[in-house]
Amino acid sequence: MKSETIYEIMLSVLAGEATGDEHRLLNEWLARSEANRREFEQMSKLYRSFEAVGKQDDSEFDVGLAWMKVRSQTVEKKRKKKQFDLKRWLSYAALVAVLFTVGFYFMDRPAEQEWIAGSDVLENINQPTLLLDNGEQIPLKQDSFSIQQGNTKIRNNLVGQLSYESDKKPSSGEEKQSWNHLMIPKGNAYELELADGTHVWLNAESELSYPTRFTGETREVRLRGEAFFDVAKNPDCPFVVRTDDVAVRVLGTSFNVSAYRSEQTASVTLVGGSVAVKANEGEEFRIVPSEQFCYDKSSRKSGIQVVDTELYTSWKKGEYVFKNATLDEIFNKLLHWYDFSVRYQNEQLKNKHFSLVVDRRISLEQLLELISFTSDVQLEQNQGNIIIVKQKGGEVQ
């Protein structure tokens, strides 16, 4: 496929204007290599950041210079002589220019539009980190602390817990809502107590954006990645979790949301209570305990299935429980905990089924030895690459 073609398809998909054939072509291209998937993820980050920043910023910028930067980072790496449709790429030029000129993380916008610009900071941190609304970054595993932010006290301890305590006294005049952003890198997890008493467990490679105290008629947070919510009951003020593709509305319940941008499906798994789920402003579904709502990003189809909730919530106890899961499913989950890439001797090996429990404290080397010892599959590690081959009678095929 020509370079210009795949970039045009990317833009169409991200803009929600792609045809069925374009979705199919993009999925085929993504399946060819990890490099393609990383490239699309980077392009998605740029596009989503542009959506968040939009035209809220009035700063002037050089569109021509921005366009050249986009070309140097994408197009020119693929080809050097052919010309692109400049009109299609001007949106990227504006996008990059905005990202280069906007020096903040939080938009001063209404709560229902609040989101983070610059969340790619997650890639450059090695421990759970709190971003305050003034852009200050606070590593959470170095020291315990207690700080005051407006009418809210923020406390952190050294056992992976961050909490917010809101001053119950009414404030004089209208209080400006402040938003914080909690980022959890690969191989980590963290527990958070929001100002309303809601408990949140964030899994690895996840981000949560939330107000330091809730005001108004709803309690809304924004999630990228995976989190388990135990929501404090408040019939007069629904709790809303928004991701890029799914919105969950509850009054008081416990549920898991998995919404990694690198994965093709987003899911909501209900442990207790009842929730209403809607994907991309489509049909609203109501699910009951032990049901899971799934949304396929490619087909944009939604559905409900009955599941063993332990398989989708065990991570908050520091372990992954797999029951009759394929090797491909297992490694896709473990990629959030360990840093590696996978190469299969043949595609059929992806569908080998296993049942096992993986403790977060086990090393990747120990895990590979365990799987190799208990099956006819041999897993070899070489400089961060896992090579999976099938052996028979002690001989590697």
Secondary structure in CASP SS format (residue, H / E / C, confidence):
PFRMAT SS
TARGET T0000
AUTHOR 0000-0000-0000
METHOD secondary structure of the structure
MODEL  1
M C 1.00
K C 1.00
S H 1.00
E H 1.00
T H 1.00
I H 1.00
Y H 1.00
E H 1.00
I H 1.00
M H 1.00
L H 1.00
S H 1.00
V H 1.00
L H 1.00
A C 1.00
G C 1.00
E C 1.00
A C 1.00
T C 1.00
G H 1.00
D H 1.00
E H 1.00
H H 1.00
R H 1.00
L H 1.00
L H 1.00
N H 1.00
E H 1.00
W H 1.00
L H 1.00
A H 1.00
R H 1.00
S C 1.00
E H 1.00
A H 1.00
N H 1.00
R H 1.00
R H 1.00
E H 1.00
F H 1.00
E H 1.00
Q H 1.00
M H 1.00
S H 1.00
K H 1.00
L H 1.00
Y H 1.00
R H 1.00
S H 1.00
F H 1.00
E H 1.00
A H 1.00
V H 1.00
G C 1.00
K C 1.00
Q C 1.00
D C 1.00
D C 1.00
S C 1.00
E C 1.00
F C 1.00
D C 1.00
V H 1.00
G H 1.00
L H 1.00
A H 1.00
W H 1.00
M H 1.00
K H 1.00
V H 1.00
R H 1.00
S H 1.00
Q H 1.00
T C 1.00
V H 1.00
E H 1.00
K H 1.00
K H 1.00
R C 1.00
K C 1.00
K C 1.00
K C 1.00
Q C 1.00
F C 1.00
D C 1.00
L H 1.00
K H 1.00
R H 1.00
W H 1.00
L H 1.00
S H 1.00
Y H 1.00
A H 1.00
A H 1.00
L H 1.00
V H 1.00
A H 1.00
V H 1.00
L H 1.00
F H 1.00
T H 1.00
V C 1.00
G C 1.00
F C 1.00
Y C 1.00
F E 1.00
M C 1.00
D C 1.00
R C 1.00
P C 1.00
A H 1.00
E H 1.00
Q H 1.00
E C 1.00
W C 1.00
I E 1.00
A C 1.00
G C 1.00
S H 1.00
D H 1.00
V H 1.00
L H 1.00
E H 1.00
N H 1.00
I C 1.00
N C 1.00
Q C 1.00
P C 1.00
T E 1.00
L E 1.00
L E 1.00
L C 1.00
D C 1.00
N C 1.00
G C 1.00
E C 1.00
Q E 1.00
I E 1.00
P E 1.00
L C 1.00
K C 1.00
Q C 1.00
D C 1.00
S C 1.00
F E 1.00
S E 1.00
I E 1.00
Q E 1.00
Q E 1.00
G C 1.00
N C 1.00
T E 1.00
K E 1.00
I E 1.00
R E 1.00
N E 1.00
N C 1.00
L C 1.00
V C 1.00
G C 1.00
Q E 1.00
L E 1.00
S E 1.00
Y E 1.00
E E 1.00
S E 1.00
D C 1.00
K C 1.00
K C 1.00
P C 1.00
S C 1.00
S C 1.00
G C 1.00
E C 1.00
E C 1.00
K C 1.00
Q C 1.00
S C 1.00
W E 1.00
N E 1.00
H E 1.00
L E 1.00
M E 1.00
I E 1.00
P C 1.00
K C 1.00
G C 1.00
N C 1.00
A C 1.00
Y E 1.00
E E 1.00
L E 1.00
E E 1.00
L C 1.00
A C 1.00
D C 1.00
G C 1.00
T C 1.00
H E 1.00
V E 1.00
W E 1.00
L E 1.00
N C 1.00
A C 1.00
E C 1.00
S E 1.00
E E 1.00
L E 1.00
S E 1.00
Y E 1.00
P E 1.00
T C 1.00
R C 1.00
F C 1.00
T C 1.00
G C 1.00
E C 1.00
T C 1.00
R E 1.00
E E 1.00
V E 1.00
R E 1.00
L E 1.00
R E 1.00
G E 1.00
E E 1.00
A E 1.00
F E 1.00
F E 1.00
D E 1.00
V C 1.00
A C 1.00
K C 1.00
N C 1.00
P C 1.00
D C 1.00
C C 1.00
P C 1.00
F E 1.00
V E 1.00
V E 1.00
R E 1.00
T C 1.00
D C 1.00
D C 1.00
V E 1.00
A E 1.00
V E 1.00
R E 1.00
V E 1.00
L C 1.00
G C 1.00
T C 1.00
S E 1.00
F E 1.00
N E 1.00
V E 1.00
S E 1.00
A E 1.00
Y C 1.00
R C 1.00
S C 1.00
E C 1.00
Q C 1.00
T E 1.00
A E 1.00
S E 1.00
V E 1.00
T E 1.00
L E 1.00
V E 1.00
G E 1.00
G C 1.00
S C 1.00
V E 1.00
A E 1.00
V E 1.00
K E 1.00
A E 1.00
N C 1.00
E C 1.00
G C 1.00
E C 1.00
E E 1.00
F E 1.00
R E 1.00
I E 1.00
V C 1.00
P C 1.00
S C 1.00
E E 1.00
Q E 1.00
F E 1.00
C E 1.00
Y E 1.00
D E 1.00
K C 1.00
S C 1.00
S C 1.00
R C 1.00
K E 1.00
S E 1.00
G E 1.00
I E 1.00
Q E 1.00
V E 1.00
V C 1.00
D C 1.00
T C 1.00
E H 1.00
L H 1.00
Y H 1.00
T H 1.00
S H 1.00
W H 1.00
K H 1.00
K H 1.00
G C 1.00
E E 1.00
Y E 1.00
V E 1.00
F E 1.00
K E 1.00
N E 1.00
A E 1.00
T E 1.00
L H 1.00
D H 1.00
E H 1.00
I H 1.00
F H 1.00
N H 1.00
K H 1.00
L H 1.00
L C 1.00
H C 1.00
W C 1.00
Y C 1.00
D C 1.00
F C 1.00
S E 1.00
V E 1.00
R E 1.00
Y E 1.00
Q C 1.00
N C 1.00
E H 1.00
Q H 1.00
L H 1.00
K H 1.00
N H 1.00
K C 1.00
H E 1.00
F E 1.00
S E 1.00
L E 1.00
V E 1.00
V E 1.00
D E 1.00
R C 1.00
R C 1.00
I C 1.00
S C 1.00
L H 1.00
E H 1.00
Q H 1.00
L H 1.00
L H 1.00
E H 1.00
L H 1.00
I H 1.00
S H 1.00
F H 1.00
T C 1.00
S C 1.00
D C 1.00
V E 1.00
Q E 1.00
L E 1.00
E E 1.00
Q E 1.00
N E 1.00
Q C 1.00
G C 1.00
N E 1.00
I E 1.00
I E 1.00
I E 1.00
V E 1.00
K E 1.00
Q E 1.00
K E 1.00
G C 1.00
G C 1.00
E E 1.00
V E 1.00
Q C 1.00
END
